[in-house]
Amino acid sequence: MRRKTLTQFLIEQQRSEQIIGPELRLLVELVARACKSIGHVISKGELGDVLGSLETENIQGEVQKKLDVIANEMFVEANEWGGHLAALASEEMEAIHPVPNRYPKGEYLLLFDPIDGSSNVDVDLSVGTIFSVLRAPDDASGREIGERDFLQPGNQQVAAGYAIYGPQTLLVLTLGQGVFGFTLDREMGSWIMTHPNMRVPKQTNEFAINASNERHWNEPVRRYIDDCLRGETGPRGIDFNMRWTASMVADVHRILVRGGVFLYPADTRHTASGGKLRLLYEANPMAMLIEQAGGSATTGTARILDVEPTKLHQRIGVILGSADEVARIAAYHSLNDAHR
Ligand code: P6P
């Protein structure tokens, strides 16, 4: 049977109406087109003079890669004109970006991390683009959009997804009724559905954590990882495997494809910041995807999608993936609290 394209999938979702209207369909089509362009630029590497760092830092205080800035500009230009957005927000822009007055404005807010894991680009490892879609508050029409309009919990997202630029280029998307993956057919320039209804296995023996941070972890995380490392002779009774790609998109994609648990917990370095990963345009979209695929996503103890944001570039601890494993890690936290 001929595989569906992204456009066919979106038209069917629109026909069924309970999923999306024409504006959200246009939004996803434009995001997908921007990701295709970004993937093309990345694939040029040194030939496209897009590698290396700039002398600038982003709002996060991180040195910006050339590609961070290039991809951010591409994403804004590709999306701001369509008439479906009120404003955009990005990891690479300190303030929100209201849609310029030369374009019509719409009801959606688009948040994105243009190149997640950008340090991987210089060494030809997978990176990605993460995006999250909110509705502008009802009272926002007719007034200037502000940062506070973006401060909505992740359970208000109407869509979320990522593109992963690796050996293949894929777009993974949820509109609130399951998770669907599309592989880019580079010859035709079409996104072809290759992963209908992605599901995260409830159990796993594979964890993803940056083990070099071990000395900073809180006690429950340290005990959980220790028990995994003790393998079949330890309390878990099974051997575990570890992966760490330094690109959240690549780790989450692996978990959506074959299960696993990803941990970037808030540790002793994050007392003030709350964590390393960003809530609005990394944790929330990934948490929506994982939950829509039957997995779980917490801060270690609290559901990420219920966290009430207070700042646009707020950071948070993230533990997500196979539901039984995420629940077990929460139990390590509860046990720890009980012994305090
Ligand atoms: P570390 C990339 O910079 C990122 O935001 C995520 O994509 C990734 O999971 C994490 O940070 C990697 O962090 O400390 O291992 O380099």
Residues whose N, C-alpha, C, O or C-beta is under 5 A from the ligand:
A	BS01	P6P	D116 G117 N210 A246 S247 M248 V249
